[in-house]
């Protein structure tokens, strides 16, 4: 009697899918919290530069809206649509 080898069908289990979803979720959370921190940093920096400058409320709002941001800060704010 000769034993024949049988190939079992390859099934991708839940392991790779769970790993991929975990990595994706971690990246999305990192982007969200990074953008949150950057947004707070840009706003605080704008407030420090504006306080005591004698601007009117309209000029104050315009200066806050045009807060300067570095390249990394712009990237985080671009990647996160919620900030």
C-alpha positions as CSV (number, residue, x, y, z in Angstrom):
1,X,0.0,0.0,0.0
2,X,1.4,3.4,-1.0
3,X,0.6,6.5,0.9
4,X,-0.2,9.4,-1.3
5,X,0.2,13.0,-0.2
6,X,-2.8,15.1,-0.2
7,X,-2.6,18.9,-0.3
8,X,-4.8,20.6,2.1
9,X,-6.5,23.8,0.8
10,X,-4.9,27.0,2.0
11,X,-7.3,29.1,4.1
12,X,-6.3,32.4,5.4
13,X,-7.5,32.5,8.9
14,X,-8.5,35.4,11.0
15,X,-4.9,36.0,12.2
16,X,-3.7,38.2,9.4
17,X,-7.0,40.1,9.2
18,X,-6.9,40.8,12.9
19,X,-3.3,41.9,12.7
20,X,-4.0,44.2,9.8
21,X,-7.1,45.7,11.4
22,X,-5.2,46.3,14.7
23,X,-2.3,48.0,12.9
24,X,-4.7,50.2,10.9
25,X,-6.6,51.2,14.0
26,X,-3.4,52.0,15.8
27,X,-2.2,54.2,12.9
28,X,-5.6,56.0,12.8
29,X,-5.5,56.7,16.5
30,X,-2.0,58.0,16.3
31,X,-2.9,60.4,13.6
32,X,-6.0,61.5,15.5
33,X,-4.2,62.2,18.8
34,X,-1.2,63.6,17.0
35,X,-3.4,66.1,15.2
36,X,-5.2,66.9,18.5
37,X,-1.9,67.7,20.1
38,X,-0.6,69.7,17.2
39,X,-3.9,71.7,17.0
40,X,-3.6,72.6,20.7
41,X,0.1,73.5,20.2
42,X,-0.6,75.8,17.3
43,X,-3.5,77.5,19.1
44,X,-1.5,78.0,22.3
45,X,1.4,79.4,20.3
46,X,-0.9,81.8,18.5
47,X,-2.5,82.9,21.8
48,X,0.9,83.6,23.3
49,X,1.9,85.7,20.4
50,X,-1.3,87.7,20.3
51,X,-1.9,88.4,24.0
52,X,-0.9,91.9,24.8
53,X,-0.6,93.0,21.2
54,X,-3.6,95.3,21.4
55,X,-5.5,93.8,18.5
56,X,-9.3,94.2,18.0
57,X,-11.4,91.1,18.4
58,X,-11.7,90.8,14.6
59,X,-8.0,91.0,14.1
60,X,-7.5,88.6,17.0
61,X,-9.8,86.0,15.3
62,X,-8.0,86.5,12.0
63,X,-4.6,86.0,13.6
64,X,-5.8,82.8,15.3
65,X,-7.1,81.5,12.0
66,X,-3.8,82.1,10.3
67,X,-1.6,80.4,12.9
68,X,1.7,79.3,11.7
69,X,2.5,75.6,11.7
70,X,5.6,73.6,10.8
71,X,5.7,70.9,8.1
72,X,5.0,68.0,10.6
73,X,2.1,70.0,12.1
74,X,0.6,70.7,8.7
75,X,0.9,67.0,7.8
76,X,-0.9,65.9,10.9
77,X,-3.6,68.5,10.4
78,X,-4.0,67.5,6.7
79,X,-4.2,63.7,7.5
80,X,-6.9,64.2,10.2
81,X,-10.1,65.6,8.7
82,X,-11.5,66.1,12.2
83,X,-9.0,68.8,13.1
